[in-house]
Amino acid sequence: MLSFLAVSACRAARSSTLVPALSRQARCYGVGSHMSDNNPEILEKEKDKHLKGKTVPHIKEVPGWNAHLASDAEAVVKAERESADSSVEEMQKHTVEVLKDEAEADEEHARTKTA
């Protein structure tokens, strides 16, 4: 996970061009992007799940919050606050649980969409 300062530095300019050390392609990152990379399919799916109350909570203290609908900045703030009292092992375990729960929720959402 990127630290708050690293993400802030990446987002400091209106539009930054970053060239990874081992890559020949430049990547542009604009201000205000979302955790879903502004993918309309992901945004629509997550919005639908959120409105139906099927959102998998990424953060225990904020059960209705959906990281996929959040901006990068909001996600960084939530992650920094969440991780303050957790060990690395606890965060890893929680991440695995969330990913499993999300996969199950996605399967259920796909079944209800096609039904």
C-alpha positions as CSV (number, residue, x, y, z in Angstrom):
1,M,0.0,0.0,0.0
2,L,1.3,3.4,-0.9
3,S,1.7,5.8,2.0
4,F,-0.3,9.0,2.3
5,L,2.8,11.1,1.3
6,A,3.5,9.0,-1.8
7,V,-0.1,9.2,-3.0
8,S,-0.2,12.9,-2.2
9,A,2.9,13.5,-4.2
10,C,1.5,11.7,-7.1
11,R,-1.7,13.7,-7.0
12,A,-0.1,17.1,-6.3
13,A,0.0,18.3,-9.9
14,R,-3.2,18.7,-11.9
15,S,-2.1,16.0,-14.3
16,S,1.2,14.2,-13.7
17,T,3.0,12.0,-16.1
18,L,4.9,9.2,-14.4
19,V,7.3,6.8,-16.1
20,P,8.0,3.6,-14.2
21,A,11.7,2.8,-14.1
22,L,11.4,-0.4,-16.1
23,S,8.7,0.8,-18.5
24,R,8.8,2.7,-21.8
25,Q,5.2,3.9,-21.4
26,A,4.2,6.9,-19.5
27,R,1.1,6.9,-17.4
28,C,-1.1,9.9,-16.7
29,Y,-2.9,10.3,-13.5
30,G,-5.4,13.1,-13.1
31,V,-6.7,14.7,-10.0
32,G,-10.0,13.4,-8.6
33,S,-9.6,9.8,-9.8
34,H,-11.4,7.1,-8.0
35,M,-10.4,3.7,-6.7
36,S,-12.3,2.1,-9.5
37,D,-10.1,4.0,-12.1
38,N,-13.3,5.8,-13.2
39,N,-14.4,2.6,-14.9
40,P,-18.2,3.1,-15.6
41,E,-18.9,-0.6,-15.4
42,I,-17.3,-0.9,-12.0
43,L,-18.9,2.3,-10.8
44,E,-22.4,1.1,-11.9
45,K,-21.9,-2.3,-10.4
46,E,-20.7,-1.0,-7.0
47,K,-23.4,1.7,-6.9
48,D,-26.1,-0.9,-7.6
49,K,-24.6,-3.2,-4.8
50,H,-24.4,-0.2,-2.5
51,L,-28.1,0.9,-3.1
52,K,-29.2,-2.7,-2.4
53,G,-27.2,-2.8,0.9
54,K,-24.8,-5.5,-0.4
55,T,-21.6,-3.5,0.1
56,V,-18.8,-5.4,1.7
57,P,-17.3,-3.2,4.4
58,H,-13.6,-2.5,3.8
59,I,-13.3,-0.7,7.1
60,K,-14.9,-2.2,10.3
61,E,-15.7,1.2,11.8
62,V,-17.5,2.4,8.6
63,P,-19.7,-0.5,7.5
64,G,-21.6,1.4,4.7
65,W,-18.5,2.9,3.1
66,N,-17.5,1.5,-0.3
67,A,-13.9,1.9,-1.4
68,H,-14.8,1.4,-5.0
69,L,-17.0,4.5,-5.0
70,A,-14.4,6.6,-3.1
71,S,-11.9,9.0,-4.4
72,D,-8.2,8.1,-4.1
73,A,-7.8,10.8,-1.4
74,E,-10.8,9.5,0.6
75,A,-9.4,6.0,0.5
76,V,-6.0,7.1,1.7
77,V,-7.4,9.0,4.6
78,K,-9.6,6.0,5.6
79,A,-6.7,3.6,5.3
80,E,-4.4,5.8,7.3
81,R,-6.9,6.1,10.1
82,E,-7.8,2.4,10.0
83,S,-4.2,1.2,10.1
84,A,-3.1,3.3,13.0
85,D,-3.8,0.7,15.6
86,S,-3.4,-2.5,13.6
87,S,-0.5,-4.7,13.1
88,V,0.7,-5.7,9.6
89,E,-0.6,-9.3,10.2
90,E,-4.0,-8.0,11.3
91,M,-4.3,-5.8,8.2
92,Q,-3.2,-8.7,5.9
93,K,-5.8,-11.0,7.4
94,H,-8.5,-8.4,7.1
95,T,-7.6,-7.7,3.5
96,V,-7.9,-11.4,2.6
97,E,-11.3,-11.6,4.4
98,V,-12.6,-8.5,2.5
99,L,-11.4,-9.9,-0.9
100,K,-13.1,-13.2,-0.2
101,D,-16.3,-11.5,0.8
102,E,-16.2,-9.2,-2.2
103,A,-15.8,-12.2,-4.5
104,E,-18.8,-13.8,-3.0
105,A,-20.8,-10.6,-3.2
106,D,-19.8,-10.2,-6.9
107,E,-21.0,-13.7,-7.7
108,E,-24.3,-13.1,-5.9
109,H,-24.7,-9.8,-7.7
110,A,-24.0,-11.4,-11.1
111,R,-26.6,-14.2,-10.3
112,T,-29.3,-11.7,-9.4
113,K,-28.5,-9.5,-12.4
114,T,-29.0,-12.5,-14.8
115,A,-32.1,-13.8,-13.0
